[in-house]
Amino acid sequence: LAPTRRVVAYDRGGVGYSDEGFNPRTGTVVSDELHAFLAAADIPPPYVLCAHSFAGLFARLYVRDYPGEVVGLVMIDTTHED
C-alpha cells in the first residue's frame, strides 16, 4: 500500500516508543489520543484501521466514536470485548 497510500504505524500511549499519555488509560482516552494524533499529523480521513491483538478493542471504540472517519477495519487475531 505504501507506494500509493499513506501508511502510518501507531503506538498507543505507554506502548512501544510512545510516551505514557493521559491516565487512566481508558478506551475512550486511547480513541481520543489516536484521533488527536491523526489530526496533528494532518492525516485526513477516511481511514482503514488495522489492529492486532488487544488493539482491536481500541479500533472498535474508534469506529464507535468517529464512525464517519473509518471506511474499513482489519482485525488481526484480536481480542473480543467479552
C-alpha positions in Angstrom: 0.0 0.0 0.0 2.8 2.4 0.8 3.6 3.3 -2.8 0.1 4.6 -3.4 -1.3 5.4 0.0 -0.1 6.9 3.2 0.6 4.2 5.8 1.2 5.0 9.5 2.2 2.7 12.3 0.9 4.0 15.6 2.0 3.0 19.2 -0.7 4.0 21.7 0.4 5.8 24.8 2.7 3.7 27.1 3.4 1.1 24.3 6.5 0.9 22.1 8.2 4.3 21.6 5.2 6.4 22.8 5.1 8.4 26.0 2.7 7.3 28.7 -0.1 9.6 27.7 -3.1 10.5 29.8 -4.2 8.4 32.8 -6.3 6.5 33.4 -5.7 4.6 30.2 -9.4 4.0 29.3 -10.6 3.0 25.9 -12.1 6.5 25.3 -8.7 8.1 26.2 -6.9 5.8 23.7 -9.5 6.5 21.0 -9.3 10.3 21.5 -5.5 10.2 21.5 -5.5 8.4 18.1 -7.9 11.0 16.8 -5.8 13.8 18.1 -2.6 12.2 16.6 -4.2 11.9 13.1 -5.4 15.5 13.2 -2.0 16.8 14.4 -0.2 14.8 11.8 -2.5 16.3 9.1 -3.8 12.9 8.0 -7.3 13.4 6.9 -10.0 10.6 6.8 -11.2 8.3 5.5 -9.2 5.7 7.4 -8.7 1.9 7.2 -7.7 0.8 10.6 -5.6 -2.4 11.1 -5.4 -3.7 14.6 -3.7 -6.7 16.2 -4.5 -8.4 19.4 -5.6 -6.1 22.3 -5.6 -3.1 19.9 -8.7 -4.5 18.3 -10.7 -3.2 21.3 -9.4 0.3 20.7 -10.0 0.2 17.0 -13.7 -0.8 17.6 -14.0 2.1 20.0 -12.5 4.5 17.4 -15.2 3.3 14.9 -17.9 3.9 17.6 -16.5 7.3 18.5 -15.7 8.5 14.9 -17.9 6.4 12.6 -17.8 8.9 9.7 -14.0 8.7 9.5 -13.5 4.9 9.1 -14.2 3.1 5.9 -12.5 -0.2 6.8 -11.4 -2.2 9.8 -8.9 -5.1 9.6 -8.8 -7.2 12.7 -5.8 -9.5 13.1 -6.1 -12.1 15.8 -7.8 -9.5 18.0 -9.3 -9.7 21.5 -13.1 -9.7 21.9 -14.7 -7.4 24.5 -16.4 -10.4 26.1 
